[in-house]
Amino acid sequence: MADCRFKKSKEDKKKPKQEETDENVFIGETFALNWYKENEQEIAFMGGTPLNEADWCMDSGASEHMCNNLDFFENYRKVTDERKVKIGNGTFLKICGVGTVELDAWNGQEWIKTKISNVLFVPELKINLFSLGCALDKGYEMRSDNLKCELVNKNGQVCAIAKRQEEDPHPICKDCLVGKQHRSSYPASQSRASRTCELIHGDLCGPMETTSLGGAKYFLLLKDDYSSYRYVYFIQHKSEVKQKIAAFIKMAETETGNKVKILRTDNGLEFMNQDVKSLLEENGINHQRSVVYTPQQNGRAEREMRTIVEASRTMLHSMNMSKIFWAKAVNTAVFTLNRTGSSPENIKPPFELWHSKKPDINIFKVFGSKVAAHIPKERRLKFDAKSKEGIVIGYSENTKGYRIYFPQKKKVEILKDIVFLRDENERTKETGTSIISEEEEAGKIVSETIIEMDEIQEDRRLESDNESEGDERTGESSLNDDYASCEETEELTKRYELRDRSKLRKPTAYEDYEVNFTSLVEENEPQTYVEAMSGRESEMWKRAMKTEMEALKENDTWTVMKKPEKCELIDSKWVFKKKRNEKGDVITYKARLVARGFKQKNMDVCNAFLYGKIDSDVYMSLLQGFNLKTNEICKLKKTLYGLKGSPKGWNNRFHAVMIEQGFIRSEYDYCLYVRTTKLGKIFILLYVDDLLLAGTDKQEVLEVKSVLNRCFKMKDFGNVKHFLGIVIEQKLEEEDCIVGYVDSDWAGDNIDRRSTAGYIFKVLDCLISWSSKKQPTVALSSTEAEYAAMSIAASEACWLRFLFKDFMVKKEFVCVKLYEDNQSAIR
C-alpha cells in the first residue's frame, strides 16, 4: 500500500537531500496489487492515485496482468466460474474474462508492438496493471535507477521502459488529513515600507490582571514599519481604541509630513467595528487584516508586544515595585526603545528616522530609582525640609524632566531638580540634576517644577488611587496632554498654598475610629469645562451639556440681551456629576449650569431648580458652550442652580403641587407627603429633588407618577434599589415593634472629660436611625452617663413613633423596645 504524505514527509526528512527533486514517484510504485484465490475469489489490494484509462502501471506486487478495456483484448474468452477481486477499500470487482492484449512499448529507441498473454479483464478497475512478477517469471530481468525501470530479455536487449511519473510525491490521504493535519510554517517577511507612515502595525494588549495607577486595563501599540518608532496609549475600555487611532493619525501626519497609507491589525473587535472602519475610510487608509486565528501575519506587532511586556516585567520585578505601575513601566520601555532600539537603518535609532533628529540619551536613569526632589520655596515655610523622597517612574515627552511618584501623597509630578539616591546612606549627584541653594534661589524667578494638565488630574485623583492615565502615551509630541489655561494655573497655585491636609491631626475623640470616606466621594468627575472637554469621556459630557441647554431653553430660563450700563453681573460655571446605581456603575452623566459656582446634588427631577420663579432682576454672564456675542448677557426669568432663592422656590412649587393633589405634609418630617383614599395609601418622600414613591394600590401610584410627569420633567428609575448612596432591598415581613440599642462610655475624652453616647434603631432587622456624639454635659459617674444616653435615645424613639403614625402603621406596631446594659441606669 502506498505511503501517505505524512509518512513520506517523515521519511524524507531522515534521508539526505539529493539534487533531483522528481525521483520520488515511479509509475510502477503508484499501485501495489496482489491477487490470489481464496474461497473461490480473487483478492487484490490496490492503493494510490489513478492514472488515465489507457495507461499501464508496472506493479511489482501484482501476480497477474489486468486490463479494464475490452477493446484491447485479442483471443478473449469469458470466465465461466465467478471470480472477484477485492481492492484496498474493501469492495469487490468482478473478473469477466481473460485474453491477450496488444500494446505499444518503448525500448529507448522506438515504439514496438508487444503482446501480453493471460490478461484478466476487470472492467471496474481504474487503471491497467502490468505484473512485474509475471515478466520476471518468463525470464526477463529488471534494471532501475532514479528515473526509469527497464525490462531486459535473455539476450540483454531492452524490451520495455517504464518511466517515473511526475506528480505529487506525497499522495494525499484524506483520513490522515482529518487526524494529522497541522498548520503550515510562516516564512519571515522580507518586505519593508519605503517611508514613514506608509505602513502602521497595530495591536491591543490586555486586559491586565491589575488596574494601573491611572485606572487603565489595556494598552494600544502602534508601530511604524519603516522607522520602527512606537506609540503606546493606555485605555480603560476597548471602545476608546477608535479615539486613539484618530489622534495618532493626526499627530503622525503632522510630525512626519506623510499621510498614513496602511493600518495592519488582527481581527479583534476593537479594530473590526463600524467606528474604526468609518474613520479609516474618511482618511483614505487601507485596513489590512490578518487571517482569523493567524497572529503570525501580524508578527511585527505581536513580537513588539512581547518585547515591551517582558521589558516592563523586568523593570518592575528588579525594583520590587507593585503591579499598579505596569503602565508606567510600559511607557518607559517604549520611550527607551524608541531612542536606543534597532531600526532598518542600524546606524540610526527609530527616533531619528521618525523625527529627523538625534535623541538625547544622557537622560536615562534606572526605572524605580529613589530620588530626593527639591521643594520650591513657594511650597514651604522657612524651616521646612527642602527635599522630599520620591520614585522615578518615567520621562516627560514635552518637558525636560522626570516623572516622580510620591508614595505618601500618591501624587505624580514632573521635576528637574532631583538627586538620585543609590542607597539609604549614600546620596550621589548624577549628571543633569541639581539641588538649588538659597543663594541660587535669590536669583531664580520661577521654579523648574512643571505640572502638566494630566498631572493636575493626577493630583486630584491619585488621592483616591484613581489617577487618569487614559491619555498618556509615548511619542515626542503629546496628543492628549492638554495644558491648563491661565485661570486654572492661578487656581492651582492658590490651591497649593493651602496647608498639607495629610499633616492635619484628627481630633482625639476620633483616634479610635477608622473611617474610609473614599466611597462618599465622586471619582473621575471633571472640575472644569476644560477638563470635561479634554478627557476621554468628553462625548458623554457634551451630550449632558446639550441636554441641559435644551432644558434651559424649554423652560424659558432667561432672555439674552445687551449688557446694561449699570448692572450687577454674576458669574456662571458648569458643574459635572455622575449618577451611579447600587453597584457603583455610572448610569447618567449630569451637566448643570450654576450661578456663582455653587454645587448641587444629582437629579431625579430633571432641572428641578428651574421651576421656581424669580422676582428681582438678576443678570448673569455665560461661559463656555454658549454662542453669545461679547457684549451679550442673560437676564434670568426663573431661578437657576446656585442662586440663594432657588431651593426655596423649587420647594414651594413642589409643595403647591402636592397640596393641589390632596397630599398632606407630615408635621414631624416636612419631606414626607401622605394621601389617603378609598383605594389605599400613598407616600412621597422628597430629598432636594430625589423622590421615593410608595403606595398600597398600583393604579394610584401610576396616576401620581403621571401627575408628576405633567408638572415636572421626571426620570423614572423603576423599583428603588439605590437611593442617596444607600442600597435598598424590599422584603415583606412582620414585626411587632421598633427595637433600639443604646450605650455610652464614661469620660472618654481625656481633655474635657465628657462622655460619648450612641444608639441605633432597627425595624424588621434593618437599621433606620443611628447616632454617636459627645454628650453636652460632664457625667459624674458611669450611671449618669448611661442615663443621659438613654434620655437622648428615648427622644429619638418618640420622634420615630410619631413618624410611624404618619405612615399610618397599625397602633400595636408603634411601640419601642430600648435595650441598655447598665443595671443602675435601668433601675
VOGU-3710 file (C-alpha; in Angstrom, 3 decimals, decimal comma):
1> madcrfkksk> 0,000/0,000/0,000  1,410/3,384/-0,967  2,616/5,597/1,874  0,624/8,710/2,707  2,115/12,195/2,615  2,642/12,351/6,408  4,685/9,157/6,495  6,577/10,163/3,372  7,362/13,568/4,864  8,869/11,968/7,963
11> edkkkpkqee> 10,950/9,545/5,895  12,128/12,257/3,503  13,370/14,357/6,417  15,568/11,462/7,538  17,069/10,939/4,042  19,985/13,072/2,803  18,997/15,718/0,290  19,528/14,862/-3,400  19,964/17,120/-6,340  16,949/15,745/-8,240
21> tdenvfiget> 13,507/16,549/-6,825  11,308/14,452/-9,135  12,587/10,989/-8,214  10,127/10,075/-5,522  7,384/8,681/-7,773  7,731/5,736/-10,108  4,834/4,539/-12,216  5,393/1,006/-11,078  5,101/2,134/-7,464  1,928/4,084/-7,878
31> falnwykene> -0,044/0,865/-7,330  0,692/-2,362/-5,459  -1,570/-5,268/-6,280  -1,595/-8,940/-5,275  -4,297/-11,340/-6,212  -4,767/-14,946/-5,282  -7,597/-17,395/-4,985  -9,278/-17,589/-1,607  -12,690/-19,184/-1,177  -13,109/-19,119/-4,977
41> qeiafmggtp> -12,464/-15,311/-5,034  -9,523/-13,456/-6,480  -8,284/-10,911/-3,902  -6,470/-7,671/-4,930  -5,045/-4,882/-2,737  -4,704/-1,582/-4,507  -3,996/1,992/-3,455  -2,650/5,260/-4,774  -3,670/7,850/-7,311  -5,367/6,516/-10,536
51> lneadwcmds> -3,805/7,304/-13,929  -5,529/7,636/-17,296  -7,536/4,633/-18,556  -5,112/3,990/-21,454  -2,022/3,982/-19,213  -0,403/0,868/-17,837  1,097/0,787/-14,388  4,011/-1,581/-13,708  3,216/-3,196/-10,379  5,875/-5,183/-8,557
61> gasehmcnnl> 3,226/-6,735/-6,307  0,637/-7,906/-8,864  0,810/-11,636/-9,741  -1,259/-11,264/-12,950  -1,793/-8,621/-15,631  -5,159/-6,803/-15,548  -6,949/-4,550/-18,045  -10,177/-2,566/-17,826  -10,794/-2,041/-21,585  -12,290/-4,899/-23,649
71> dffenyrkvt> -11,192/-3,237/-26,902  -7,546/-4,004/-26,059  -8,127/-7,799/-25,998  -7,417/-10,498/-28,623  -8,423/-14,120/-28,239  -10,748/-13,117/-25,444  -12,808/-15,723/-23,584  -15,269/-15,328/-20,761  -14,707/-16,817/-17,329  -17,252/-19,499/-16,511
81> derkvkigng> -16,875/-19,546/-12,742  -17,482/-16,389/-10,757  -14,310/-14,671/-9,599  -13,852/-11,317/-7,900  -11,019/-9,008/-6,976  -11,035/-7,359/-3,564  -9,361/-3,949/-3,556  -7,980/-1,832/-0,728  -11,195/-0,054/0,252  -12,904/-3,402/0,849
91> tflkicgvgt> -15,051/-3,575/-2,282  -15,059/-6,487/-4,752  -14,519/-6,127/-8,500  -15,785/-8,824/-10,849  -13,426/-10,680/-13,220  -15,288/-11,076/-16,525  -12,732/-12,893/-18,717  -9,142/-13,456/-19,789  -7,231/-12,936/-23,052  -4,281/-11,417/-24,891
101> veldawngqe> -3,651/-7,665/-25,098  -1,523/-5,944/-27,735  0,122/-2,666/-26,747  2,988/-0,375/-27,747  6,170/-0,487/-25,645  9,110/1,939/-25,728  12,546/0,322/-25,772  14,508/3,552/-25,641  14,759/3,988/-29,427  11,375/3,185/-30,912
111> wiktkisnvl> 7,868/2,005/-30,133  7,391/-1,721/-30,768  4,281/-3,882/-30,814  4,119/-6,184/-27,779  1,578/-8,850/-26,821  0,781/-9,744/-23,216  -0,964/-13,049/-22,597  -3,165/-14,210/-19,705  -4,505/-10,728/-19,025  -7,602/-10,553/-16,792
121> fvpelkinlf> -10,489/-8,381/-17,882  -11,728/-6,327/-14,870  -13,987/-3,574/-16,272  -14,388/-1,775/-12,910  -10,628/-1,433/-12,425  -9,452/2,187/-12,530  -6,045/1,545/-14,151  -4,401/-1,150/-16,225  -1,836/-3,168/-14,276  1,307/-4,787/-15,693
131> slgcaldkgy> 2,565/-7,533/-13,374  6,308/-7,281/-12,894  6,241/-10,707/-11,247  4,834/-12,373/-14,388  7,523/-10,750/-16,512  10,275/-11,973/-14,198  8,812/-15,491/-14,258  9,173/-15,534/-18,040  12,896/-14,864/-17,823  13,024/-11,082/-18,051
141> emrsdnlkce> 15,313/-9,032/-15,841  14,568/-5,636/-14,280  17,064/-2,801/-14,064  16,091/0,507/-12,408  17,561/3,830/-11,359  16,195/7,141/-10,135  14,490/7,920/-13,441  13,273/4,664/-15,055  12,778/0,929/-14,832  13,871/-1,345/-17,748
151> lvnkngqvca> 12,824/-4,892/-18,700  15,685/-6,787/-20,398  15,369/-10,161/-22,224  17,853/-13,041/-22,045  19,903/-11,528/-24,877  20,424/-8,299/-22,950  18,106/-6,296/-25,183  15,768/-3,691/-23,623  12,185/-4,670/-24,400  10,259/-2,023/-22,427
161> iakrqeedph> 10,963/1,044/-20,324  8,719/2,373/-17,557  9,361/5,998/-16,602  8,704/7,583/-13,288  5,582/9,720/-13,244  5,988/13,444/-12,479  3,221/14,095/-9,959  2,784/14,975/-6,281  5,456/12,982/-4,425  3,197/12,623/-1,419
171> pickdclvgk> -0,231/11,223/-2,229  -2,972/12,859/-0,205  -4,770/10,645/2,278  -7,976/12,312/3,428  -8,216/10,206/6,571  -4,693/11,216/7,540  -5,572/14,865/6,973  -8,501/14,509/9,354  -6,298/13,051/12,051  -2,917/14,690/11,477
181> qhrssypasq> -3,191/17,931/9,514  -1,220/20,786/11,091  -0,591/24,443/10,320  1,959/25,409/7,650  5,121/27,262/8,551  5,303/31,025/8,222  8,314/32,416/6,357  9,827/35,640/7,618  8,588/38,708/5,764  11,247/40,410/3,657
191> srasrtceli> 9,178/43,461/2,680  9,648/46,890/4,260  7,926/50,236/3,876  9,860/52,856/1,898  8,851/55,868/4,025  7,352/56,770/7,378  3,585/56,298/7,807  3,372/54,042/4,749  2,541/51,041/6,940  1,476/51,097/10,600
201> hgdlcgpmet> 1,230/47,907/12,669  -1,342/47,919/15,480  -2,296/45,634/18,342  -4,052/45,790/21,717  -2,750/44,161/24,902  -4,988/43,364/27,867  -6,971/43,260/29,998  -4,295/43,247/32,684  -4,905/41,431/35,953  -4,186/44,659/37,856
211> tslggakyfl> -5,602/48,073/37,047  -2,823/50,615/36,560  -2,145/53,617/38,738  -4,352/55,665/36,420  -7,146/53,127/36,026  -6,057/51,641/32,689  -6,552/47,961/31,821  -5,253/47,894/28,232  -2,551/49,490/26,160  -2,720/50,126/22,409
221> llkddyssyr> 0,520/49,802/20,442  1,025/51,455/17,046  4,373/50,874/15,303  5,699/52,443/12,107  7,078/49,796/9,737  9,749/51,997/8,148  11,328/53,525/11,263  10,183/51,018/13,941  9,014/54,026/16,006  6,341/53,113/18,540
231> yvyfiqhkse> 3,428/54,878/20,188  1,528/53,467/23,147  -1,818/54,586/24,558  -3,361/53,455/27,852  -7,116/52,939/27,963  -9,786/51,601/30,294  -12,144/50,193/27,668  -11,752/48,785/24,163  -14,239/51,353/22,897  -11,519/54,017/23,269
241> vkqkiaafik> -9,384/52,462/20,502  -11,059/54,464/17,735  -10,376/57,751/19,518  -6,691/56,898/19,990  -6,240/55,823/16,362  -7,793/59,104/15,192  -5,431/61,082/17,430  -2,439/59,079/16,196  -3,286/59,682/12,525  -3,393/63,449/13,017
251> maetetgnkv> -0,227/63,514/15,085  1,759/61,194/12,763  0,870/63,172/9,653  1,797/66,421/11,408  5,148/65,170/12,720  6,367/63,347/9,591  4,618/65,241/6,808  3,455/61,912/5,329  -0,063/60,546/5,254  -0,816/57,201/6,819
261> kilrtdngle> -1,383/54,749/3,990  -1,958/51,323/5,545  -3,008/50,129/9,010  -2,352/46,431/9,643  -4,067/44,734/12,618  -5,557/41,439/13,663  -9,292/40,693/13,639  -10,036/41,892/17,168  -13,435/43,552/17,581  -11,706/46,695/18,805
271> fmnqdvksll> -10,455/47,112/15,214  -13,264/45,336/13,354  -16,153/47,700/14,021  -18,073/50,368/12,166  -16,458/53,294/14,020  -12,908/52,314/13,090  -13,994/51,417/9,559  -15,584/54,841/9,045  -12,526/56,592/10,477  -10,136/54,811/8,122
281> eenginhqrs> -12,391/55,334/5,101  -12,640/59,060/5,841  -8,848/59,316/5,910  -8,329/57,089/2,864  -6,402/54,465/4,846  -6,298/50,836/3,728  -7,055/48,456/6,588  -5,114/45,215/6,178  -6,151/42,360/8,465  -4,599/39,022/9,281
291> vvytpqqngr> -6,392/35,729/8,679  -8,588/34,668/11,580  -6,592/32,908/14,320  -3,354/33,734/12,488  -1,471/36,289/14,588  1,737/35,336/12,742  0,609/37,539/9,857  0,723/40,490/12,239  4,045/39,262/13,593  5,860/42,586/13,901
301> aeremrtive> 3,223/43,993/16,239  2,958/40,719/18,175  6,724/40,447/18,604  6,912/44,074/19,674  4,224/43,412/22,294  6,322/40,603/23,736  9,444/42,771/23,847  7,652/45,619/25,631  5,840/43,412/28,151  8,993/41,470/29,010
311> asrtmlhsmn> 10,984/44,677/29,449  8,252/46,138/31,663  8,016/42,990/33,760  11,773/43,001/34,241  11,782/46,632/35,389  9,000/46,053/37,920  10,491/42,916/39,449  14,045/44,214/39,525  12,922/47,096/41,758  10,263/45,100/43,681
321> mskifwakav> 7,557/47,522/42,559  3,811/46,925/42,643  1,947/45,801/39,541  -0,103/49,001/39,587  2,938/50,655/37,967  2,753/48,403/34,885  1,581/51,264/32,641  4,461/53,476/33,775  6,893/50,626/33,071  5,425/50,078/29,588
331> ntavftlnrt> 5,645/53,797/28,909  9,296/53,832/29,966  10,116/50,740/27,887  8,657/52,315/24,737  10,413/55,620/25,451  13,742/53,787/25,777  13,296/51,522/22,729  12,441/54,480/20,530  15,771/56,106/21,391  18,082/53,096/21,679
341> gsspenikpp> 16,373/50,251/19,815  17,215/48,851/16,395  15,759/50,044/13,111  16,084/49,073/9,411  18,966/51,535/9,274  21,168/50,162/12,040  23,170/53,343/12,435  20,039/55,366/13,268  17,569/54,675/16,104  13,793/54,799/15,426
351> felwhskkpd> 13,556/58,279/16,989  15,959/59,744/14,436  14,171/58,167/11,469  10,808/59,441/12,707  11,784/62,959/13,823  14,869/63,510/11,602  16,957/64,493/14,627  19,113/62,659/17,111  17,713/61,853/20,577  19,299/62,776/23,890
361> inifkvfgsk> 20,384/59,511/25,510  22,025/61,109/28,549  18,696/61,388/30,352  18,256/57,669/31,017  18,083/56,559/34,642  17,091/53,305/36,320  13,321/52,873/36,497  12,114/52,857/40,112  15,185/54,650/41,472  14,731/56,661/44,645
371> vaahipkerr> 15,349/60,384/44,352  15,419/63,429/46,590  13,231/66,089/44,952  13,770/69,736/45,713  10,801/71,600/47,221  10,496/75,138/45,806  10,372/77,942/48,322  6,845/78,749/47,150  5,718/75,442/48,690  7,487/75,510/52,047
381> lkfdakskeg> 7,997/77,637/55,111  11,325/78,880/56,398  12,321/75,816/58,417  10,505/73,156/56,422  12,503/70,430/54,686  13,929/71,427/51,308  13,567/67,997/49,699  11,264/65,012/49,742  11,787/61,433/48,658  10,144/60,053/45,545
391> ivigysentk> 10,462/57,347/42,891  11,318/57,767/39,204  8,554/56,201/37,086  9,298/57,646/33,658  10,087/60,634/31,486  8,169/63,592/30,101  7,837/63,993/26,348  7,290/67,745/26,325  9,316/68,856/29,344  12,946/68,273/30,264
401> gyriyfpqkk> 12,184/66,459/33,466  11,371/63,157/35,110  8,042/61,788/36,280  8,377/61,390/40,042  5,860/59,485/42,158  5,470/60,420/45,842  4,010/57,433/47,740  2,923/59,376/50,820  0,748/61,791/48,870  0,049/59,416/45,986
411> kveilkdivf> 0,886/62,179/43,540  2,940/62,392/40,336  4,933/65,481/39,374  7,351/66,291/36,554  10,547/67,627/38,151  14,054/68,545/37,108  15,735/69,449/40,419  16,369/65,963/41,796  19,227/63,921/43,240  19,355/60,156/42,676
421> lrdenertke> 19,824/58,112/45,844  21,847/54,923/45,396  21,034/53,655/48,884  19,731/54,998/52,184  23,147/56,086/53,444  24,715/57,426/50,239  23,462/60,230/48,032  25,282/60,808/44,755  24,666/63,612/42,291  24,082/62,481/38,742
431> tgtsiiseee> 24,667/64,373/35,503  21,895/66,858/34,750  20,497/67,032/38,296  20,974/69,678/40,938  19,878/70,875/44,330  19,211/74,613/44,365  20,796/76,512/47,230  19,224/79,542/48,890  21,772/81,802/47,162  20,742/80,447/43,766
441> eagkivseti> 17,076/80,775/44,651  17,509/84,510/45,223  18,133/84,994/41,514  15,580/82,399/40,368  12,169/83,737/39,403  10,243/80,593/38,558  10,765/77,072/39,914  11,664/74,412/37,367  8,820/72,287/38,723  6,327/71,846/35,904
451> iemdeiqedr> 2,901/70,267/36,237  1,082/69,339/33,046  -2,662/69,106/32,677  -2,605/65,340/33,050  -0,548/65,767/36,211  -3,146/68,214/37,584  -5,704/65,495/37,097  -3,360/63,063/38,837  -3,169/65,433/41,816  -6,936/65,408/42,082
461> rlesdneseg> -7,443/61,708/41,520  -4,430/59,947/42,950  -5,649/60,766/46,448  -8,397/58,239/45,753  -5,996/55,886/43,944  -7,597/56,628/40,611  -5,295/58,805/38,547  -6,434/59,127/34,946  -3,912/57,567/32,619  -6,126/57,156/29,594
471> dertgessln> -4,459/59,960/27,655  -0,870/59,031/28,474  1,254/57,758/25,600  4,830/57,753/24,380  5,915/59,942/21,472  7,759/63,196/21,025  4,621/65,336/20,754  1,746/64,869/23,178  -1,617/64,269/21,605  -3,850/64,330/24,639
481> ddyasceete> -1,805/66,084/27,335  -3,805/69,321/27,357  -2,347/72,270/29,186  -4,137/74,303/31,825  -5,367/77,768/30,992  -4,005/80,824/32,796  -7,045/80,984/35,071  -6,682/77,320/36,040  -2,949/77,770/36,663  -3,703/80,603/39,051
491> eltkryelrd> -6,308/78,466/40,828  -3,797/75,628/41,049  -1,144/77,907/42,571  -3,620/79,133/45,154  -4,651/75,577/45,943  -1,072/74,542/46,624  -0,635/77,426/49,053  -3,023/75,657/51,436  -1,705/73,516/54,240  -0,965/69,901/53,541
501> rsklrkptay> -4,192/68,199/54,638  -2,402/64,912/55,294  -0,457/66,553/58,141  -3,536/67,799/59,986  -4,096/65,987/63,276  -7,505/64,452/63,727  -9,429/65,160/66,958  -8,582/62,998/69,930  -12,169/61,770/70,162  -11,848/60,034/66,801
511> edyevnftsl> -8,470/58,371/67,288  -10,123/55,009/67,900  -12,135/55,170/64,658  -11,049/54,027/61,213  -13,177/55,806/58,614  -12,874/55,486/54,845  -14,524/58,360/53,010  -13,416/57,389/49,526  -16,757/55,730/48,799  -18,530/59,011/49,578
521> veenepqtyv> -16,512/60,976/47,031  -17,449/61,025/43,364  -14,385/59,930/41,413  -13,238/60,994/37,951  -15,600/63,952/37,740  -14,139/66,912/35,864  -13,845/70,074/37,909  -13,770/72,495/34,989  -15,121/72,841/31,471  -11,616/72,338/30,054
531> eamsgresem> -11,204/69,030/31,895  -14,575/67,779/30,684  -13,849/68,622/27,053  -10,309/67,184/27,057  -10,985/63,939/28,943  -11,794/60,557/27,490  -15,483/60,987/28,430  -15,814/64,262/26,552  -18,582/62,921/24,294  -20,681/61,971/27,340
541> wkramkteme> -20,250/65,419/28,878  -21,055/67,130/25,569  -24,351/65,257/25,386  -25,107/66,140/29,010  -24,395/69,829/28,333  -26,596/69,731/25,245  -29,440/68,258/27,310  -29,004/70,980/29,938  -29,029/73,770/27,357  -32,173/72,333/25,759
551> alkendtwtv> -33,847/72,226/29,194  -32,883/75,840/29,886  -34,342/76,871/26,555  -37,503/74,795/27,056  -38,132/76,339/30,497  -37,537/79,856/29,152  -34,992/80,442/31,910  -33,532/83,719/30,605  -33,604/86,368/27,967  -30,464/87,242/26,003
561> mkkpekceli> -29,860/90,981/25,931  -27,123/93,545/25,660  -25,384/94,334/28,909  -26,916/97,392/30,650  -24,581/100,171/31,656  -25,229/99,744/35,374  -25,964/96,211/36,494  -24,518/93,744/38,983  -23,366/90,810/36,904  -22,973/87,332/38,455
571> dskwvfkkkr> -20,778/84,602/37,034  -21,727/81,089/35,988  -19,914/77,788/35,638  -20,510/74,199/34,623  -20,812/71,525/37,297  -20,394/67,901/36,202  -21,746/64,924/38,144  -22,204/61,194/37,600  -25,235/59,323/38,849  -24,490/55,741/39,855
581> nekgdvityk> -26,538/52,636/40,586  -26,275/50,296/43,551  -23,200/48,604/42,034  -21,352/51,879/41,582  -21,721/51,866/37,774  -22,418/55,181/36,064  -25,953/55,335/34,687  -26,294/59,067/33,936  -23,935/61,924/33,150  -25,205/65,249/34,536
591> arlvargfkq> -24,079/68,714/33,476  -25,586/71,723/35,250  -25,114/75,430/34,621  -24,748/77,008/38,061  -24,815/80,649/39,065  -21,898/81,895/41,242  -20,272/78,463/41,238  -22,421/76,768/43,892  -22,648/72,978/43,597  -25,756/70,815/43,644
601> knmdvcnafl> -26,792/67,163/44,008  -27,590/64,720/41,204  -31,123/64,982/39,851  -34,101/62,735/39,567  -36,442/65,631/38,878  -34,824/66,986/35,749  -33,713/70,618/36,200  -35,789/70,939/39,383  -34,480/74,372/40,374  -35,565/75,817/37,032
611> ygkidsdvym> -39,246/75,595/38,055  -39,033/78,399/40,609  -39,914/81,966/39,694  -37,640/84,959/40,276  -38,906/88,350/41,482  -35,877/90,649/41,162  -33,673/91,497/38,176  -30,681/89,154/38,005  -28,081/89,364/35,236  -25,637/86,553/34,517
621> sllqgfnlkt> -22,715/86,010/32,177  -22,313/82,714/30,292  -19,059/80,862/29,819  -18,021/78,006/27,528  -20,594/76,171/25,471  -22,861/79,119/24,595  -22,565/81,093/21,381  -23,116/84,649/22,631  -21,579/87,844/21,437  -19,047/89,703/23,540
631> neicklkktl> -21,470/92,315/24,931  -24,431/89,951/25,427  -25,593/88,684/28,821  -28,623/86,847/30,220  -31,433/88,262/32,298  -32,871/85,460/34,426  -36,619/84,878/34,288  -36,574/81,789/36,536  -34,382/80,523/39,331  -31,157/78,760/38,470
641> yglkgspkgw> -28,854/76,414/40,318  -26,590/78,327/42,669  -28,942/81,227/43,456  -29,814/81,536/47,127  -33,543/81,529/46,452  -33,525/78,577/44,082  -34,005/75,756/46,653  -36,905/77,558/48,343  -38,507/78,396/45,015  -38,353/74,740/43,947
651> nnrfhavmie> -39,704/73,504/47,306  -42,606/75,956/47,249  -43,549/74,865/43,741  -43,429/71,178/44,646  -45,404/71,749/47,876  -48,118/73,586/45,946  -48,485/70,675/43,514  -48,691/68,154/46,381  -51,408/70,136/48,221  -53,347/70,512/44,967
661> qgfirseydy> -53,286/66,705/44,549  -54,699/66,119/48,053  -51,460/65,267/49,878  -50,826/66,297/53,482  -47,338/67,207/54,672  -46,152/65,451/57,813  -45,739/67,620/60,908  -42,743/65,570/62,017  -40,869/65,447/58,697  -41,580/68,141/56,097
671> clyvrttklg> -40,110/65,925/53,387  -42,938/63,382/53,799  -46,268/63,768/51,960  -49,210/61,404/52,605  -52,532/60,894/50,825  -55,332/58,530/51,868  -58,192/57,497/49,551  -60,685/54,650/49,322  -58,240/52,753/47,178  -55,435/52,929/49,724
681> kifillyvdd> -52,489/54,998/50,974  -49,698/56,655/49,012  -46,467/58,252/50,313  -43,948/60,615/48,704  -40,577/61,265/50,331  -38,625/64,229/48,918  -34,931/64,923/49,346  -33,985/68,074/47,399  -35,098/66,721/44,009  -34,865/62,971/44,586
691> lllagtdkqe> -38,234/61,274/45,135  -39,298/57,999/46,701  -42,864/56,977/45,853  -44,714/54,156/47,652  -48,334/53,084/47,834  -50,721/50,248/48,597  -52,536/50,496/45,240  -50,620/50,154/41,997  -53,118/52,181/39,960  -52,883/55,099/42,405
701> vlevksvlnr> -49,108/55,051/42,160  -49,285/55,203/38,363  -51,727/58,149/38,498  -49,451/60,123/40,835  -46,472/59,429/38,595  -48,490/60,701/35,651  -49,305/63,942/37,526  -45,661/64,474/38,417  -44,640/63,950/34,795  -47,150/66,577/33,668
711> cfkmkdfgnv> -45,970/69,136/36,205  -42,241/68,413/36,059  -39,803/66,747/33,737  -39,134/63,468/35,571  -36,911/60,421/35,204  -38,417/57,135/36,356  -35,822/54,627/37,622  -38,392/51,927/38,460  -38,318/49,915/41,671  -35,913/51,509/44,109
721> khflgivieq> -32,599/49,704/44,591  -30,255/52,593/45,347  -31,159/55,923/46,960  -28,793/58,647/48,208  -25,879/56,217/48,344  -27,894/53,563/50,230  -28,575/50,125/48,723  -32,215/49,174/49,348  -33,735/45,691/49,463  -37,505/45,261/49,846
731> kleeedcivg> -38,929/42,436/51,975  -42,448/41,564/53,131  -42,108/40,750/56,818  -43,933/41,484/60,037  -42,590/42,637/63,376  -44,335/43,999/66,450  -42,167/47,000/67,372  -39,163/49,251/66,890  -36,001/47,916/68,541  -33,305/50,263/69,872
741> yvdsdwagdn> -29,890/49,790/71,465  -28,110/52,484/73,477  -24,707/52,681/75,137  -22,189/55,198/76,434  -18,628/55,346/77,648  -17,654/57,427/80,677  -15,317/60,408/80,451  -13,850/59,089/77,219  -12,333/62,451/76,288  -9,263/62,962/78,482
751> idrrstagyi> -9,312/66,715/77,846  -12,878/67,812/78,670  -13,907/64,567/80,446  -17,176/64,359/78,535  -18,726/61,027/77,588  -19,796/59,817/74,136  -23,301/58,384/73,709  -24,512/56,229/70,846  -27,696/54,493/69,756  -29,205/52,578/66,837
761> fkvldclisw> -32,816/51,720/65,968  -33,982/48,830/63,822  -37,233/47,888/62,150  -37,612/44,468/60,525  -33,938/43,943/61,380  -32,972/46,925/59,189  -31,083/49,904/60,555  -33,232/53,073/60,279  -31,610/55,531/62,700  -28,230/55,877/64,394
771> sskkqptval> -26,111/58,404/66,236  -22,765/58,692/68,027  -21,904/62,039/69,562  -20,360/63,600/72,630  -22,748/64,447/75,495  -23,250/68,175/76,183  -22,531/67,827/79,924  -19,916/66,125/82,112  -21,237/62,976/83,853  -20,017/62,317/87,384
781> ssteaeyaam> -20,468/58,535/87,094  -20,979/55,826/84,534  -24,589/55,528/85,652  -25,204/59,190/84,900  -23,511/58,879/81,517  -25,637/55,843/80,607  -28,791/57,537/81,857  -28,088/60,633/79,762  -27,552/58,374/76,718  -30,909/56,680/77,380
791> siaaseacwl> -32,556/60,106/77,507  -31,130/61,032/74,094  -32,214/57,677/72,642  -35,706/57,993/74,129  -36,109/61,381/72,452  -35,265/59,792/69,097  -37,676/56,917/69,825  -40,563/59,343/70,449  -39,901/61,048/67,109  -39,854/57,687/65,343
801> rflfkdfmvk> -43,208/56,720/66,888  -44,850/59,925/65,648  -43,304/59,462/62,220  -44,634/55,907/62,019  -48,105/57,197/62,855  -47,858/59,469/59,815  -47,100/56,339/57,829  -50,395/55,009/59,249  -48,795/51,922/60,713  -51,078/49,882/62,936
811> kefvcvklye> -51,080/51,020/66,550  -49,633/47,865/68,098  -46,661/48,150/65,770  -45,721/51,636/67,020  -44,030/50,504/70,195  -40,382/50,802/71,090  -38,092/48,378/72,879  -34,938/50,089/74,094  -32,038/47,944/75,314  -29,413/49,209/77,803
821> dnqsair> -26,632/47,286/79,575  -26,186/49,425/82,738  -28,332/47,997/85,542  -28,038/51,080/87,725  -29,305/53,329/84,943  -32,187/50,925/84,221  -33,326/50,841/87,862
//
